Amino acid sequence: MDSNVELYIELLKKVLTASIYDESAWSIKSKAAIRPGKPISNIGRRIRNLLIDLFRKQSLLLVKVKPFDAKVRDEGIDRPIIGFTMVGRKRLDNVQACIEDVLKNNISGDFIETGAWRGGTTIFMRALLKIHGVTDRTVWVADSFEGMPVPKNIEDGDDLSHLDSLSVSLDTVKSNFEKFDLLDDQVKFLKGWFCDTLPGAPIDEIAILRLDGDLYHSTMDSLTNLYHKVSKGGYVIIDDYYSWPECGRAVTDFLQQNNLSPELVDIDSSAVYWQRN
């Protein structure tokens, strides 16, 4: 690969993960969930929420200053206050390796991520297609663009639906693509909850299926509706296999229910991937 291209890809990874900004490690204090039956602890939560609301009315944010840790960012453990993805360097390296392999071996299909946040990983996918001069594949960006769903039950995972920082609008994500000059006809968006958008998604074949829905049902909805479209030799990437036990359990349940036994390969402390046989 040309050295200038390698330099561009390296810079792109640093910008998308915000690794070149120490301030990206700072954290915005979000409103806390009010827990039923916890009157004492809820007093502090209500005061905090009130302060956050007061600050935001003045276009201010309550921020906690934290030092930047490159190793933590590489693992995708923290949530950058600025930047376009939370997945970290190692998971972007994995996306690049998978894409370059399917292009090299002519594995047919589009690329899709279910759970896109600010769009960083899909921006990276589109950039790699442009670098390689690929014009016959589409990058699909599937997200509610309204934040995390409310868990269906206690088995689904933690309730993060109240976190404003996870709610990124469709217009914002499109704008993020535009900032990199990568918003074009090869990028398509599926707006809504996965259970509503994925069953009828107009995707024929998938070469890269990347799941980042966290919750049990979000993960299961993605696998149930999209896995059968993954081409032989294509890749399935599970972002939170280890970091969200409910996500890992959904993967295990799906594979068992369909008598599948792929070789799962660790990417980092959170994510895994496998190649479909």
N, C-alpha and C positions, 0 to 999 in steps of 0.2 A: 504494500500500500504506500502511496506517495506520502512523503514526510509532512507536507502541508496538510493533507487530509488527516493524518494521524494527529497533528497539532490541533486541527479544528475539532476533532472528536474529543480530544482530551479537554480542551477548553469548554466544549459543550457540556461534558459531564460535570465539570467544576461549577459552571454557572447554574445548571439545572438543580444540582444538589446544594447550591449556595455555599460550597466549600471554600470559596475565595473571600467570603465575608465573615469576619469574626462575630459580627452582630447577629448573624443568622442563628446563633445558639441561644439568643435571648428568647424568652417565652412570654406569650401574651396570656394574661390571666383571664380565663373564661368564666362565664357564669356557672355556678355549681348547681347540681340537681338537688331538689328538695326531697328528702327521704321521708316517706310516710312513717309515722310512729317514732320519730326522732326529734321531739320538740326542742331539746336543749342544743344539740349540734346544729339544728336548722336555724337557730338565731344567728350564728356566725355566718352561715351560708346566705341568709337573707340580707344581712348587712353588706357582705361582699358583693352580692348581685346588685344591690342598690347603688353601691359605689361605682361598679362597672357601668351601670346604666347612666349614671350622672356624668361620668367621664365621656362616654360615647356621645352624649347629647352635645358635648363641647368639642367633638371630633378628636378626642384624646383616648389613648389606650393605657391600661395598667399593665406594665411590663416588668418581668423579673430578669435582671441581668445575670447571665451565666457565662462562664468561659467556654470558648470553642474547643471541642475535642475531636481531632481528625479521625481517630479510631472509631469513636462513636458514630460519626457521620458516615464513615465508610461502611459500617454495619447497618446503617439506616435505623438506628435505635431512637434518635431524637427526632423532633418535629421542627424543621427550620422555620423561623418566623418569616424569613424571605426565602426565595427559591421556588422551584416549580414541582419538586417531587420529594417524597419522604423516603424513597427506597434505598438511598445510599449508593456508594460507588460500586460495591460488589455486585449488587443486583442489576445495575446498569451494565456492568461488564458482562453479566450473564445474558442480558437481552441482546447485546451486541453479538456475542458468540453464537447464540441461537439463530439470529437473523442471518448472519454471514454463512452459517452452515446450510440453512434452507435455500439461500440464494445460490450457493456453490453447487448444491445437489439438486437444484430445480424442484424442490418440494412445493407443490402447488398450494395456493391459498392466501388469504388475507391475514392481517394481524389485528388482534383485538385485546383490549384491556377492559375488564369489568371492575370498575372502581378507580376513577382517574384523578381525583382531587383537583389539583391545578393543571393537570394535563402533561406534566413533565415527562413521564415515561413514554407516552404516546407521541409527544413532540420528538423525543429521541428516536422512536421508531420511524417516524416520517423523515427525519433528517438522514437516517441510514439509507432509506430507500432512495432519497435524492442523491446522496453521495454515490451510490452504485448505479444511478441512472435507470432505476426501475420505475416503469410507468403503468404497469398492469396489475398492481396490487393496491389494496385500500387499507388504511389504518382506521379501525373502528374504535370510537371512544364511548364506552357505555357507563353511564352514571346517572344518579338521580338529579345531580346538580342542585341538590337541596340539602345535602348532608347525609348523615347516617340514618337508616330507618330505625324505628322503635322496635326492639326485639319482640318476636312473636311470643316467646316464653322464656323461662329461666334458663333453658338449655341452649338458647340462641347466642348468648354472650352478653357482655356488658352493654349498658345503654349509653351510647355516646351521641344520641340524637340531639342533645341540648348544646353541643359544642359548635359555636358559631364558626370557629376556625376550620371546621371540616366541611362547611357549607360554601361551595364555590359555584357561582352561577354559570350557566352555559355561555353567556356573553363574555364572562371573564376568561373562561377557558379558550374560547375562540380568539379573544384578544391576545392571550399568551402565545398561541400558535402564530399569530400575525407578527408578534415581536421578533420571532425568529424567521420571518418570511416563509412560513411553512403551512399556511392555511390555504388549501386549494381543493380541487375536486377529488383528490386521493385521501382526504380526511372526511369521515362521516361520523355523525353523532347519534347515539341512541339515548334519548332523555327519558328517564322514568325509573321506577323500581324494576329490578331484574325480572321478577315474576311476570311483569306486564310487557316488557320490551323484548326479552330474549326469545320467547317461544316463536314469535313471528319475525325475528330479525332476518332481513333479506341478505343473508350471507350463505354462499354455497359451500365454500371450502375455507378451512382455516389452517394456516401454517404455524402461527404462534398464538396460543391461547394463554393469556396472562390474567390470573384471578387475584383481585385485591379487594374483596368484599368483606373480609373479616368474619362476619357473623355466619352461623351454621347455615341458615336458610339462604343467605346471599350466595354462599359458596356452592351449596347444593343446586340452587336455581341455575347458576352458571354452568356447572358440570352437566346437569340433566339436559339442558337445552343446547349446549354447544359442543360437548365432547365428541359426539358422533360425527361432527363436521371436521374434526381435526384429521388432516391427511396423514397417511403412513409416512413416518419420518419427520412429522411435525412435532412441535414441542408444547408441553403444558407446564406452566410456571405458577406455583402457588406462593403468593407473597408472604402470608402469615401462617404458614403451616405449623410452626413451633410457637410463635409469639401469641397466637390466639388458639387455645386448645379446641375451641368449638369449630374453628376452621379446619384444623387437622382431623377432627372427628368426622366432619362432613366428607372430607376426602376419603378417609378410611371406609366410611359407610358406603359411599358411592362405588368405590372400587370393589368392595365385597359383594354388593348387590348386583354388580355386572360381571362378576367372575374375572376381574382384571387384576394383574399382579405386575405392574411395571416396576422397573428399578428406579426408586426415588433417589435423587442425588442432592446433597446439601449444597446450597449456595452460600449461606452464612448462617448466623444463629437463628434466623427467622424463617428463611425461605427454602423451598426445594423445587426441583423440576424433574421432568422425565421426557424421554422421546417416545412417541407412540410407535409401536411395532406394527 
